[in-house]
Amino acid sequence: MSRTYEALKKAEAERDRGPYNPVENVPVNGREAPHLHWDIGGPTPLEYQKIRVWLTSPTARQRIQAVMVAGLRSGAGSTTTAALLAASLAEGKKTRVLIIDGNFRTPALNMVFQIKNGSGLTEVVSEGVLSEARIQPTNRPNLFALTCGQLPVCPPEVYEGGGIEELISQLKQRFEFVIFDSSPLLEFPESYALAPKVDGIIMVVEADKTPVEEARRAKRNLEYAGGRILGVVLNRQKDYTPAFLKKFFSPAY
């Protein structure tokens, strides 16, 4: 398993210890605020490179540009998936990618890429002005980020109305891909408001933990909302093959 994936998984586990204020990076409810640096340097894992190949294929490329990544519950690994998917897409030649922190419950992309979160998605949608200053470069070539900004009182309202549609339309003219990291599907409603506004949705489920019926329920709810599901990422899948068998069957080089 790659060092990239392991670093992201460790950081996401630390992030999920408790809520915090993403703008000031201070504790909420008396819990310690996490200070993370998710090192996503180096090539992305092979699994995400495969998704990139599929999304950039001639047939898919004509239809898919804005993608929402959402887990079923908190801690499923949606931020890890969104970050690695965006980084993988940005590895393509001259492929400009924007990743947006649309998770107003436990936002973390400002910590992932060590960038400021003074103003972001909330302000862009409410003001109707896409300022270049709010789109920040990351430590990856061709990969840019738009943080969540101030936490809205009612998160679903950010994705309702024509403001978010106009924003996505503008972003599609500036970037080849726009990736949204969104809130957990079975815990909060705003992802269903965003679902019909994007070109496709990638669901993230946790192996050996997510009940099949919960995954089916989330799928039905997304389809009822008008969303188009592209596929499912099975996160944290364990290999139960005994070590001695792995060694016995591993190819010799």
Backbone torsions as a table, in degrees:
resi	resn	phi	psi	omega
1	MET	NA	139.5	-171.7
2	SER	-72.1	154.8	176.6
3	ARG	-65.5	-32.3	178.3
4	THR	-58.9	-49.8	-178.2
5	TYR	-64.6	-43.1	-178.0
6	GLU	-62.8	-40.0	179.5
7	ALA	-64.9	-42.5	179.4
8	LEU	-66.7	-41.2	-179.1
9	LYS	-64.0	-42.3	179.5
10	LYS	-64.6	-43.3	-178.7
11	ALA	-67.2	-38.6	-179.8
12	GLU	-66.8	-35.0	177.1
13	ALA	-64.3	-38.4	177.8
14	GLU	-68.6	-39.8	179.8
15	ARG	-60.6	-34.6	-175.3
16	ASP	-80.9	6.8	177.6
17	ARG	-65.4	-30.5	-179.2
18	GLY	178.4	164.9	-179.0
19	PRO	-74.5	157.7	177.7
20	TYR	-153.0	167.4	177.1
21	ASN	-86.6	111.9	-173.8
22	PRO	-71.0	-21.8	-178.1
23	VAL	-77.3	-45.3	-177.8
24	GLU	-99.8	-10.2	-178.9
25	ASN	55.7	49.1	179.9
26	VAL	-119.3	161.0	-177.1
27	PRO	-66.0	151.8	172.7
28	VAL	-121.3	136.6	-177.9
29	ASN	59.1	30.5	174.4
30	GLY	78.1	5.1	-178.9
31	ARG	-89.1	155.0	-178.0
32	GLU	-72.1	131.2	179.2
33	ALA	-75.7	134.1	-179.7
34	PRO	-76.7	143.7	175.2
35	HIS	-122.2	101.7	-170.2
36	LEU	-116.4	153.9	167.2
37	HIS	-137.6	106.2	-178.7
38	TRP	-89.8	107.3	-178.0
39	ASP	-79.1	105.6	178.0
40	ILE	-109.3	31.2	175.7
41	GLY	-73.4	159.5	-179.3
42	GLY	84.5	174.0	-178.2
43	PRO	-62.6	147.2	177.3
44	THR	-78.3	158.7	-179.3
45	PRO	-57.6	152.8	-176.7
46	LEU	-58.2	-36.3	-177.8
47	GLU	-60.9	-38.1	-179.2
48	TYR	-78.0	-27.5	174.2
49	GLN	-66.2	-33.5	177.0
50	LYS	-66.2	-40.8	178.1
51	ILE	-64.3	-38.6	177.9
52	ARG	-60.3	-44.9	179.7
53	VAL	-59.3	-41.1	-179.4
54	TRP	-68.4	-44.9	-177.8
55	LEU	-68.7	-26.2	-179.1
56	THR	-97.2	5.5	177.7
57	SER	-64.8	152.8	-176.7
58	PRO	-54.4	-38.8	-178.5
59	THR	-73.4	-43.7	-178.7
60	ALA	-73.2	-34.4	-173.9
61	ARG	-62.6	-28.5	-179.3
62	GLN	-73.4	-16.6	-173.4
63	ARG	-119.9	-20.6	-172.3
64	ILE	-118.4	119.5	178.4
65	GLN	-138.8	-40.5	176.8
66	ALA	-105.7	122.3	-174.3
67	VAL	-126.6	133.7	174.6
68	MET	-102.3	131.8	176.0
69	VAL	-111.4	123.7	-176.7
70	ALA	-142.8	133.3	173.7
71	GLY	-86.4	166.7	178.1
72	LEU	-78.4	-39.5	179.2
73	ARG	-138.9	164.6	179.3
74	SER	-58.7	139.6	178.6
75	GLY	85.7	4.7	-179.2
76	ALA	-75.3	-17.9	178.4
77	GLY	105.4	22.5	-177.6
78	SER	-67.9	-36.3	179.5
79	THR	-67.1	-40.9	175.3
80	THR	-58.9	-46.9	-178.8
81	THR	-63.4	-45.8	-179.0
82	ALA	-63.1	-43.4	-178.7
83	ALA	-65.1	-45.3	-179.4
84	LEU	-70.3	-35.6	177.2
85	LEU	-64.7	-45.9	179.4
86	ALA	-63.0	-42.4	179.5
87	ALA	-64.1	-38.9	179.3
88	SER	-66.3	-43.0	178.9
89	LEU	-63.3	-34.7	-179.3
90	ALA	-72.1	-13.3	178.6
91	GLU	-74.4	-15.0	177.8
92	GLY	-68.3	155.2	-177.7
93	LYS	-64.3	122.7	176.6
94	LYS	54.4	34.1	178.4
95	THR	-99.9	106.2	178.6
96	ARG	-85.5	127.0	-176.3
97	VAL	-125.7	137.6	175.3
98	LEU	-117.6	128.1	174.1
99	ILE	-108.0	131.9	-174.8
100	ILE	-116.4	132.1	176.4
101	ASP	-85.3	96.7	178.1
102	GLY	-101.9	12.8	178.6
103	ASN	-95.3	94.5	-176.9
104	PHE	-79.8	-3.0	-178.6
105	ARG	-91.2	-49.8	176.8
106	THR	-135.0	66.0	-178.7
107	PRO	-65.9	144.2	-176.1
108	ALA	-148.0	-3.6	-174.5
109	LEU	-64.4	-28.1	176.9
110	ASN	-64.7	-31.0	176.0
111	MET	-80.6	-34.3	179.3
112	VAL	-57.3	-47.4	-174.1
113	PHE	-105.9	7.3	178.0
114	GLN	53.8	55.6	178.4
115	ILE	-125.7	166.7	-178.4
116	LYS	-80.6	155.0	178.7
117	ASN	-130.9	48.2	179.1
118	GLY	-75.8	-31.1	-177.9
119	SER	-153.0	137.7	-175.8
120	GLY	-157.5	-135.2	-172.6
121	LEU	-58.4	-44.1	-178.4
122	THR	-57.2	-46.7	-178.0
123	GLU	-69.5	-38.9	-179.5
124	VAL	-61.2	-45.0	-178.3
125	VAL	-69.8	-43.0	-176.9
126	SER	-69.5	-36.1	-178.9
127	GLU	-87.4	-20.8	-179.1
128	GLY	72.4	19.8	-178.2
129	VAL	-125.4	122.4	178.0
130	LEU	-94.9	98.3	-179.3
131	SER	-88.1	135.1	179.0
132	GLU	-62.4	-27.9	-178.5
133	ALA	-65.6	-23.8	-179.0
134	ARG	-83.3	-15.9	175.9
135	ILE	-93.8	115.4	-171.6
136	GLN	-109.9	142.0	174.9
137	PRO	-72.0	153.3	176.8
138	THR	-110.0	-172.9	178.0
139	ASN	-83.1	9.8	176.5
140	ARG	-114.5	135.3	176.6
141	PRO	-59.4	139.5	176.1
142	ASN	70.1	2.9	-179.2
143	LEU	-111.3	125.2	-177.8
144	PHE	-123.6	161.5	-176.0
145	ALA	-135.6	144.1	171.3
146	LEU	-121.7	113.0	-177.0
147	THR	-75.3	176.5	-175.7
148	CYS	-77.5	-27.0	-176.4
149	GLY	79.3	-156.5	179.1
150	GLN	-65.0	141.0	179.7
151	LEU	-71.3	122.3	-179.0
152	PRO	-73.1	153.6	177.8
153	VAL	-65.2	-40.4	179.5
154	CYS	-126.7	91.0	-176.0
155	PRO	-51.8	-41.4	-179.0
156	PRO	-57.8	-28.2	-178.3
157	GLU	-64.1	-25.2	179.2
158	VAL	-62.4	-33.5	-176.1
159	TYR	-98.4	2.3	178.4
160	GLU	-97.0	152.7	-179.4
161	GLY	85.4	-172.5	-174.0
162	GLY	-90.0	-8.1	-177.4
163	GLY	-61.6	-45.4	-179.0
164	ILE	-70.5	-34.3	177.9
165	GLU	-65.5	-41.7	178.2
166	GLU	-64.8	-40.1	179.1
167	LEU	-62.8	-47.6	-179.8
168	ILE	-60.9	-39.4	178.4
169	SER	-61.2	-43.6	178.7
170	GLN	-66.0	-41.2	-177.9
171	LEU	-66.6	-33.6	178.8
172	LYS	-64.4	-24.3	178.5
173	GLN	-80.7	-19.1	-176.6
174	ARG	-104.7	-23.2	-176.3
175	PHE	-131.6	147.7	177.4
176	GLU	-71.6	-35.2	178.6
177	PHE	-137.1	143.7	175.5
178	VAL	-125.8	118.1	-176.6
179	ILE	-111.3	123.8	176.2
180	PHE	-100.4	127.3	168.0
181	ASP	-93.8	113.4	-170.4
182	SER	-112.0	174.1	-176.4
183	SER	-74.3	157.9	178.9
184	PRO	-57.3	133.8	-172.5
185	LEU	-68.6	-36.5	-175.4
186	LEU	-93.5	5.3	-178.7
187	GLU	-117.7	-27.9	-176.2
188	PHE	-139.7	154.6	-172.5
189	PRO	-89.9	-16.2	-168.7
190	GLU	-65.9	-26.6	179.3
191	SER	-63.8	-30.2	178.5
192	TYR	-72.5	-26.8	175.8
193	ALA	-73.3	-32.5	179.3
194	LEU	-80.6	-28.6	-172.2
195	ALA	-49.4	-47.9	-178.0
196	PRO	-75.9	-7.7	-177.3
197	LYS	-89.0	-18.3	-179.2
198	VAL	-100.0	168.9	-178.3
199	ASP	-81.0	-21.1	-178.5
200	GLY	-171.4	164.2	-175.2
201	ILE	-130.9	135.8	172.5
202	ILE	-112.2	118.2	178.0
203	MET	-88.3	142.3	178.9
204	VAL	-115.7	119.9	178.2
205	VAL	-119.6	150.9	-177.5
206	GLU	-96.5	121.8	-177.9
207	ALA	-60.8	142.2	177.2
208	ASP	64.2	10.3	-178.1
209	LYS	-134.3	-37.6	-177.9
210	THR	-80.8	118.8	176.0
211	PRO	-63.6	142.8	-179.5
212	VAL	-58.7	-39.9	-178.4
213	GLU	-64.7	-33.2	177.1
214	GLU	-66.7	-40.6	178.4
215	ALA	-64.2	-40.7	178.3
216	ARG	-65.3	-39.2	179.9
217	ARG	-65.0	-43.2	178.7
218	ALA	-63.3	-39.6	178.3
219	LYS	-62.5	-45.9	179.5
220	ARG	-61.8	-43.6	-179.0
221	ASN	-63.0	-39.8	177.7
222	LEU	-64.9	-41.6	179.4
223	GLU	-67.5	-38.7	176.0
224	TYR	-61.3	-34.6	-179.1
225	ALA	-77.4	-8.8	179.7
226	GLY	97.1	13.9	-179.8
227	GLY	-84.6	157.1	179.9
228	ARG	-116.3	113.5	-176.7
229	ILE	-85.8	123.8	179.7
230	LEU	-86.4	-33.8	-178.3
231	GLY	171.7	-176.3	-177.3
232	VAL	-128.7	134.6	173.9
233	VAL	-100.0	121.7	177.1
234	LEU	-90.3	104.9	-172.6
235	ASN	-94.4	150.3	176.6
236	ARG	57.3	40.6	178.1
237	GLN	-73.2	131.0	-178.0
238	LYS	-95.2	146.4	176.5
239	ASP	-102.6	113.2	-176.6
240	TYR	-92.9	8.9	179.2
241	THR	-68.9	127.0	178.7
242	PRO	-57.1	146.7	-176.1
243	ALA	-58.1	-39.2	-176.8
244	PHE	-67.3	-31.7	177.2
245	LEU	-71.9	-37.4	176.9
246	LYS	-60.1	-43.2	-179.6
247	LYS	-67.4	-36.6	-177.5
248	PHE	-68.7	-39.8	-175.2
249	PHE	-95.4	-3.9	-178.9
250	SER	-69.2	139.6	-177.9
251	PRO	-69.0	147.0	177.7
252	ALA	-93.1	136.4	179.7
253	TYR	-119.4	NA	NA
